[in-house]
């Protein structure tokens, strides 16, 4: 779901190894932008998207779909977007109409102990380059 600011809600904090998919959106591999979110860390350890900010254009991301096939995406952009003035359309919106795209999103920037949150989001954008059975 979405929070009050239009951002996608991540999986529960106690499921740090889970990646959440925005189910009201596009299925990974279908035309449009599929959105997946996960935590960068917990109070005690790194989480599923701990190394997401180190991903580089040209790298491959594979998503196993419910039908058992795998959608393969190629990363074309990695952005760090400030939470102050967060623009959901910039983070979630399609870059190319009609193309199957994927956004992987986690926390980034610096951790602010006064607000107990990160100052930014890391957004990895990728496009479909193949599928496999």
Secondary structure, DSSP 8 states (H G I E B T S, - for coil): -B-TTS-B--S-TT-TT--EE-TTS--TTSSEEEEEE--SB-SSSB-TTTTGGG--TT-EEEEE-TTS-EEEEEEEEEEEEESTT--HHHHHS-SSTTSEEEEEEEEEEEEETTTTEEEEEEEEEEEEEEEE-
